[in-house]
Every structure is written in structure tokens, then in C-alpha cells.
Amino acid sequence: MVGRASRAWALLALLSAHAAAGATADGLWTALNRARTFTARGQVDVTVNFPPRAEPTRRAAQLPAVPFRPALLRRNFRVVLAGEEQVAGRVATRYDLTPGNPGASRWTVWVDVAWQVPLAFEERRPGGALARRASFLNVNATLAAVHRPLPSPPAGLRAAVLQALPGLQLPDDFTPVEVARQGGRWTVTLSDGVNVLALVIAPSGVRAAPGVVSRRVDGRFVWLVGALPQGDLSGALTDLRRLRPALLEPFVRPLP
């Protein structure tokens, strides 16, 4: 009898933990969706260390747009509410996002408690190195309206990508979300919810560098670019056998 009671209490604790985690993340999902129609403006300090650039820090009037996809975040990240902190003199809730893929970047997002929009974000590589950060130094008194649609991935896109590039091994948790074409170059965007990779089919190759791999297949070149370990990027292309990019044509995103 005691054993059954213990198991029951353990199950109740587990269910409570899952419910609490869902409640914790709800505020983040609300803020990310709201950020598609409203944003804070003021003075933002932006630092980008990956890809490397001569001047990593600049100033902006609003946070750079980051393609957060809540549906994929729910599936691929563990979200922890880490308390409240001050950002630009305002109270913000801090959310820590840890990816299921150990090679992918982890993120922190600070959400304004009153406005329910992000005031800062930070991306760090698995070893802790800062990849990029943007944070308001000061904000205007009111929010500004914006239009930032983020269409859902079209049905059948994942299957089409795997058929167009037989042998492709998608990195863990990354899935195709959109396709663009410019002349003879095709670009498939892969996302885990916030981290993105560019899978490119092009007439010419690209020089290997940290975060960049290239392989020749069928007289063309396939690149994979993004913030994953070099071995993970190379492994995704190792077994490529053919290229049939015409199969991607029905999924091409219209140019704005």
C-alpha cells in the first residue's frame, strides 16, 4: 500500500513539474508572438561575434529581428524562467533556452513584464562564448507597431528536401522551414526554433571556414552554413549522392 502511495505521489510531482514548465514557457510564447506586431524602440546595443566582423558592436533603434518559431522551440528547447532583472530601467523576465542538440547555441531572452515584448536577447555557443547579444540601453515611452509575419513551413517541405538531396542527413532537431531561389542558386533555411542553418545549392563552391562546409555533387556545389560544430556540418553532407533541386520549385518563397 505504501509503495502504491509513493508511486502516486511521484506521478503527481512529475505531472506538476510538467504543468509548471508549461506555465513558465507560456509567457515567452506570448511575447514572441506579440513581437510580430509590436516592438519597443529606443537605443539598442548590438554585438555580433559570429559570423566574425571587423566592428562587432553597433547601435540600433530596435532589437534586430530574430526568427523565433514557438512551435519548434516547444519541441526542441528546454525553457527555464530564471527570475526578473532590470533592462533599460524596466523590469524584465529572463528566460533561458537550452537546445536538445548539444552542438547548437543556447539563448536567453528578457521580456518586459508590463509590455510583454522582448527587451534583450543573447546567443551563446555550447562552450559559453558569446555569439551575439542585443539589449536596450533606453526605451521610448510607448511601443511601435510593426509587421513581421513568419509563415509556417509548408506541408511536405521536409520530404521534398530529402528527395531533392538524397543522402542528406539533417542535423538533430533542425528542419526545413523555407526555400528561396535566386538564379541558379537555391537556399533552404533549416531551423530548430531559433538557430538557423543555410543549405545552399550553387554553381560554384565556397571556401571552407568555421561554420562553413562545401561539397561538390552532380557538377554543382552544396554548402551548409551555420553555428554548429564543423563535424556536424560536414556529416550532414557526407552521404549526398544526387541533386534534384527542381523538386523544391513548388516550395519557393515569392520574393517581396
N, C-alpha and C positions, 0 to 999 in steps of 0.2 A: 504494500500500500504506500509506504514511504517512497519507494522507487518510482511509482506512478506519479505521485505528487511532485517529486523532484523534476521528473521529465516534463510535467505540465508547466511548472514554474519556469523551466529552462526555455520551453517553447514560447511561453508568454513574453519572456525577456527578449527572445530573438525577434518576435513579431513587433514588439515595442521599439526595438532598435531600428528595424526597417521602416516603421512609421515615422520615427524621429528623423531618420535620414531623408525621407521623402519630404517632410515638412521643412527641413533645413534647406533643401535644394529648391523648393518652390519659390522662395524669394529671388533666387538667382534667375530662374527661368522667366519670372515676371519681368525682371529688369532687362534681360537680354531681348525679350520680345518688345518691350516698351522702347528700347533704344533704336528700334527701326523707325519710330515715328517722332521721338523727342530726344534732344540731346542738350547737355549743358554746354555753355560756351564761356570763354574767358581766356586765360593764359595757361597753356599746357607745356610741360617739359617732356620732350620725347627723346629717348635714347634707343638706338638700334645698333647692336653689335654683331648681329647675323642677319643677312649677309654683311661681311665687313665693308666699311666705307671710310673715306678719309675723315669726314666730320660726322661722328656718330650721334651727336646731340644737336637738336634744333628746337625751336619754339613753334607752337601751333595755336590756333584759336579753339580747337576742339579735339577730342580724342580721335586718333586715326581709326578708321573703320576696321574691325576685325570680324571675319565671317563665322561668328559663333552659330552653331547649329544645335539647339537644345535637344532635339530627338537623338542625335548621335552622342552628345555629351552624356545624356542619361544612360546610354548603353555602355560607353567606353571609359567613363571617368568616375572616380570616387570624389564626391563633393563634401567638404567639411566646412561648417560655419566656424570661423576662428575668432569671433568676437567683433567689437566695434573699435574703430580707430578714427583719427582726425585726418581728413584730406581737404586741403584748401580752406581750413577753418570750419568744415562741416562734418557732421557725424556720418560715418560710412560703415557698413557691414562688410567684413572681409570674408571672402570665400576662397578656400584653397582647393584646386582641382588637380587630382593626381591621375595620370593616364594608366590604363591597363597595360599598354605596351611600354615596357621598361625603357625602350630607346627613345620614346617620344618626350617632348617638352612638357613640363608641368606649368600650371598657370595659377595666378592669384588675381582675383577681381574684387575691387572695392566698390560697393553700391551705396549711393546716397540714401539714407534712411527715409528722408521726407519725400524726395523726388522719385525714388525708385528707378534711377538710371545710373550707369557706371560713372565713377569719377576717376578711376585709375585702373590700370591692369599691368601685369608683369608676366613675362615668359622666362623660364629658366630651363637650361639643358639638364639632362639627368644628373650630371656631376655637380650641379648648383651654379654654373656660370650663367650670368645674366645675358639673355639673348636680346630682349627688348623690354622697355618699360615706358609707359606714358602716364603722367599724373598731373592733374590740375594744380597750379600754384594759386590761382584765384578764379572765381566764377562770377558770371553776371547774375543779376537778381532773379531772372526768370529763365525757363527753358525755351529752346528754339525748336520749331517744327522741322522735321527732316523727312525724306522719303528714301528708305533703304530697304527695298524688297530683297528677299533672299529666297528664290524659288526652291521648292523641294526637288530632290533628284528625280528625274523622270523614271517611270517604271520601266524596267528592262535594261537600264543603262549598264549595270554591273555585268550582266550576262553578255551584252553586246561588246563590252571592253575585253572580256576574256576570250570571246570569239575572234575579235579583231587582232588580238595579240596572243595567239596560242602559246602556252608555256609561261605566261606572266604569272608571277607569284605576288599577289597583293600583300604589302606589309600588314602585320597583325593590326586589326581594328580600323584600317584605312579602307574607304570605299569610294568609288567614283561618284561625283556629285554634279559635274557639268562637263561639257565638251565645247571647245571653241576651235574655229578654223580660220587661218589667215594664209591664203595662197596654198602652197604645198606643205604647210606646217599645221599639224593637229596638236592640240593641247587638251589633255584630260586632267581635270583637277581632282585629286584624291583628298579626302578629309576624314579625320577621326572625331570631328565635332568642333575643333578649333585649329589644330595643327594641319597644315596643308602641304601636299607634295604636287609637283608639276610633272606629269608624264607626257613627254613630247615625242612626236614622230616628225622628223625633219629630213630634208635632202642632205644636210651636212651635219657633222659631228660637233661636239663642244669639248673644250679642254677639261680634263679631269681636275677637280679641286675639291676641297672639303664641302660635302653636301651636294656634289655633282658627280654622276656617273653617266657614261655613254657607251652604247654598243651598236655595232653595225649588223643589220639583219635585212635580208632581201634587197640589198643595194641601197637601203636607206639607213638612217640612224634613229635610235631610240635613246632619249635622255630621261633620267629620273633625278629630280632636283628637290631638295628639302632638308629639313633639320632632323635627320635620322643618322645613326652610325653608318659609316661608309660600307661596312659589310652587309648591313640590312638593305641598303640601296642596290648594291651590286647583286645580292642574292635574288632580288626581285626580278632581275633581267637575265639571270644566268641561263634559264631554260627556254628563252624565247626562240621560236622556230620559224615563224612566218609573220608577215604584217599584212593585214587586210583592213586598212583604215576606212574604206568605203562603207563598211558596216556601221561606222559611227555617224554617218551623214544624217540619219533621221533624228539624232540627238543634239545636233549642233545648235548652240545658243545663238539666237539672232544678235547681230551687232547693234548696239544702241544708236 
